[in-house]
Amino acid sequence: MREVWPVPGTRDDKYSRGVVGIDTGSARYPGAAILSTLGAARSGASFIRYCGTPEAKSSIIDRCPSSTFGPGRVNAWVLGCGWDEEEDNVNRLVQHLNDGVPTVIDAGALWSITGALWSLSMRYLPPGCLLTPHAGECARLLGVPRADVERDPILYAAQLSWKLGAAVLIKGSIQYCVVGPWGATGHATPTTKGAYAVNSDMIVYRAYPGPAWTAQAGSGDILAGIAGTLLAAGIPSVMAGALAASLQAMTAIRHMGPWSPDQLAYWFPETVGWLVG
């Protein structure tokens, strides 16, 4: 991690370091908007542009006052955390995929991928995308039992990666980030029962393992924000997923205990400072 974590130089400014666009949360789940924004801010985002639910705006200003609001330039998107499944999320996802920038796709946005790709007449997601499902979400996307994904997370992460042309981070006690050999634009050959052939050319990163304290609601929202910061800084999607999960795990080890996800995020700068030396 020390060698690849993005560290700004003297010639960098808030734009050259990458603008993170965040469209998360809903009237039903405004907390996800706050957590994903906090994850981005506390992991080193130089410019955050929040474009999500208006219900979260005042809280985001309180917790992350440097955030900006409304449309504009972005280098990477964070989408899906806290999206209400009763809303029109397909059009919400289409709007951002049209930008063609690396995108973290989490939670509610995962279920909109098929519809969004159909609307855009695309077979695969744009280059540089990162999906962040847990085992149950990965199983639902592939139409397989959750137990199968839990038994062999690398295999099924690879199948999902090949199916959608994106990196896949399987969240859990041991976290793997997987991408196929094409980077993010290739394809795989369907086999029986909708599975996808996987070969030895795929890239697999194992995130640094952390304590079970981090198995909490909201941890995934924070994680998505971290990954968005890394994508905006130009880190490849498969590495961004592993680095984001590792930062969360390392911070939890350095500050052991039942910290809530937002509390743990306040220690991220210390961990990054220790990491880059």
BELGI-V934074 format. One record per residue. RES is the residue in three letters. OMEGA is omega in whole degrees, -180 to 180 (* if undefined). Layout:
RES	OMEGA
RES	OMEGA
This chain:
MET	-176
ARG	-175
GLU	-172
VAL	-180
TRP	-176
PRO	179
VAL	-178
PRO	176
GLY	-175
THR	-179
ARG	-179
ASP	171
ASP	-174
LYS	179
TYR	-178
SER	179
ARG	174
GLY	178
VAL	179
VAL	174
GLY	-176
ILE	173
ASP	-177
THR	177
GLY	178
SER	177
ALA	-180
ARG	-177
TYR	-179
PRO	-179
GLY	180
ALA	178
ALA	180
ILE	-176
LEU	-179
SER	177
THR	179
LEU	178
GLY	178
ALA	-176
ALA	-174
ARG	177
SER	171
GLY	178
ALA	-179
SER	-179
PHE	178
ILE	177
ARG	-177
TYR	-178
CYS	-176
GLY	-173
THR	180
PRO	-178
GLU	-178
ALA	-171
LYS	-177
SER	179
SER	177
ILE	177
ILE	179
ASP	-174
ARG	-177
CYS	-172
PRO	179
SER	180
SER	173
THR	-174
PHE	178
GLY	-175
PRO	179
GLY	-178
ARG	172
VAL	175
ASN	176
ALA	178
TRP	168
VAL	-172
LEU	166
GLY	-179
CYS	177
GLY	174
TRP	178
ASP	-177
GLU	179
GLU	-179
GLU	-179
ASP	-175
ASN	179
VAL	179
ASN	177
ARG	179
LEU	179
VAL	-179
GLN	-176
HIS	177
LEU	178
ASN	179
ASP	177
GLY	180
VAL	176
PRO	-172
THR	170
VAL	-179
ILE	-173
ASP	167
ALA	-173
GLY	179
ALA	-179
LEU	-176
TRP	-178
SER	-174
ILE	-177
THR	180
GLY	-180
ALA	179
LEU	178
TRP	180
SER	-178
LEU	-176
SER	180
MET	176
ARG	-177
TYR	176
LEU	178
PRO	180
PRO	173
GLY	-180
CYS	-179
LEU	175
LEU	-177
THR	179
PRO	165
HIS	-173
ALA	-179
GLY	179
GLU	177
CYS	179
ALA	180
ARG	-180
LEU	-179
LEU	-178
GLY	179
VAL	178
PRO	179
ARG	-179
ALA	179
ASP	179
VAL	179
GLU	-179
ARG	-178
ASP	-174
PRO	-179
ILE	-180
LEU	-175
TYR	172
ALA	178
ALA	178
GLN	179
LEU	178
SER	179
TRP	-177
LYS	-172
LEU	178
GLY	-178
ALA	172
ALA	-178
VAL	173
LEU	177
ILE	-179
LYS	179
GLY	-178
SER	171
ILE	-171
GLN	178
TYR	172
CYS	-170
VAL	171
VAL	180
GLY	-173
PRO	-178
TRP	-175
GLY	177
ALA	-176
THR	-176
GLY	-178
HIS	177
ALA	-180
THR	178
PRO	176
THR	-178
THR	175
LYS	175
GLY	179
ALA	-180
TYR	-179
ALA	-179
VAL	178
ASN	-172
SER	-179
ASP	-179
MET	179
ILE	-179
VAL	172
TYR	173
ARG	179
ALA	177
TYR	-177
PRO	-180
GLY	-180
PRO	-179
ALA	177
TRP	-175
THR	176
ALA	-176
GLN	172
ALA	-180
GLY	179
SER	180
GLY	177
ASP	176
ILE	-180
LEU	179
ALA	178
GLY	177
ILE	-179
ALA	178
GLY	176
THR	-178
LEU	177
LEU	-180
ALA	179
ALA	177
GLY	178
ILE	178
PRO	-171
SER	-177
VAL	178
MET	180
ALA	179
GLY	-179
ALA	179
LEU	-180
ALA	179
ALA	-179
SER	178
LEU	180
GLN	-179
ALA	-179
MET	179
THR	179
ALA	177
ILE	-179
ARG	-180
HIS	-174
MET	177
GLY	-177
PRO	175
TRP	173
SER	-178
PRO	180
ASP	177
GLN	-180
LEU	-179
ALA	-180
TYR	178
TRP	-178
PHE	-179
PRO	178
GLU	180
THR	179
VAL	178
GLY	177
TRP	-175
LEU	-176
VAL	168
GLY	*
